[in-house]
Amino acid sequence: MANKNAKAARHAIIVDMNDFLMDYAANKLGKQPDLAEKVAAAAKNDLSELDSLFKDNGVGRRTKYLDLAAGFLRDEADADDEDTSHDFTAASDALAKEAMAYLSSHTNEFDRWEEE
């Protein structure tokens, strides 16, 4: 049962990360058709390409993606901000890549403002 809950929590954070990123993208680039595809295409090979897309020196990538991933991983490990025994950098990078892969294969789920 715990493994099922962990999978559900991981899926939920991936969806949240993409929701936050897409809201940021819509604010930076405007609400437009296929925005999720543009974001996913920009970050296909390297997440740092989001910096060029948003022209924000990495603010969106860090605050809307990597920081959310790190926060989730800290919570999952029950670590606080002062805990230096864990390095969440590699794990948050991996989670961000997993989230981007999810976005790439579910772009239609993240272009919801077209329905508004």
C-alpha positions in Angstrom: 0.0 0.0 0.0 2.8 2.4 0.8 4.3 1.9 -2.7 1.0 2.7 -4.3 0.7 5.9 -2.2 4.3 6.9 -3.1 3.5 6.4 -6.8 0.4 8.5 -6.5 2.3 11.3 -4.6 5.0 11.3 -7.2 2.5 11.5 -10.0 0.8 14.4 -8.2 4.0 16.4 -7.8 4.8 15.8 -11.5 1.4 17.2 -12.4 1.8 20.1 -10.0 5.2 20.9 -11.4 3.9 21.0 -14.9 0.8 23.1 -13.9 3.1 25.7 -12.2 5.4 25.7 -15.2 2.6 26.1 -17.7 1.1 29.0 -15.6 4.5 30.6 -15.7 4.8 30.0 -19.4 1.4 31.6 -20.1 2.4 34.6 -18.0 5.8 35.0 -19.8 4.7 34.1 -23.3 1.0 34.6 -23.3 -1.8 32.1 -23.5 -1.5 30.5 -26.9 -2.5 27.3 -28.6 0.1 24.5 -28.2 2.0 26.4 -25.5 2.7 23.1 -23.7 4.2 21.6 -26.9 6.5 24.7 -27.2 7.6 24.4 -23.6 8.2 20.6 -24.0 10.1 21.1 -27.3 12.3 23.7 -25.8 13.3 21.5 -22.9 13.4 18.3 -24.8 17.2 17.8 -24.6 18.1 20.1 -21.8 15.9 21.8 -19.1 18.1 24.8 -19.2 16.7 25.6 -22.6 13.7 26.9 -20.7 15.8 29.8 -19.7 16.1 30.9 -23.3 12.5 30.3 -24.0 11.4 32.4 -21.1 14.3 34.9 -21.2 14.4 34.9 -17.4 17.9 33.7 -16.5 16.6 30.4 -15.2 14.0 31.8 -12.7 11.1 29.8 -14.1 13.1 26.5 -14.3 14.4 26.9 -10.8 11.3 28.2 -9.0 8.6 26.4 -11.0 10.3 23.1 -11.5 13.5 22.3 -9.6 12.5 23.9 -6.3 9.2 22.1 -6.3 10.9 18.8 -7.0 13.4 19.4 -4.2 10.6 20.4 -1.8 8.8 17.2 -2.6 11.9 15.1 -2.2 12.7 16.8 1.2 9.2 16.1 2.4 9.4 12.5 1.2 12.7 12.0 3.1 11.3 14.0 6.1 14.3 16.3 5.8 14.3 20.0 6.8 16.0 22.9 5.1 19.0 22.7 7.4 19.5 19.0 6.8 22.9 18.8 5.0 23.0 15.0 5.1 21.0 14.7 1.9 21.9 16.2 -1.5 18.7 16.5 -3.4 20.2 18.1 -6.5 20.6 15.0 -8.6 17.2 13.6 -7.4 15.4 16.9 -8.2 17.1 17.0 -11.6 15.9 13.5 -12.3 12.4 14.3 -11.1 12.3 17.4 -13.3 13.3 15.3 -16.3 10.6 12.8 -15.5 8.1 15.6 -15.2 9.2 17.1 -18.5 8.8 13.7 -20.1 5.3 13.5 -18.7 4.6 17.0 -20.1 5.9 16.0 -23.5 3.5 13.0 -23.7 0.5 14.8 -22.2 0.7 18.3 -23.7 -3.1 18.4 -24.3 -3.7 18.1 -20.5 -1.7 21.3 -19.8 -3.2 23.6 -22.4 -6.5 24.0 -20.4 -6.9 27.7 -20.8 -8.0 27.1 -24.4 -11.2 25.8 -22.8 -11.7 29.0 -20.7 
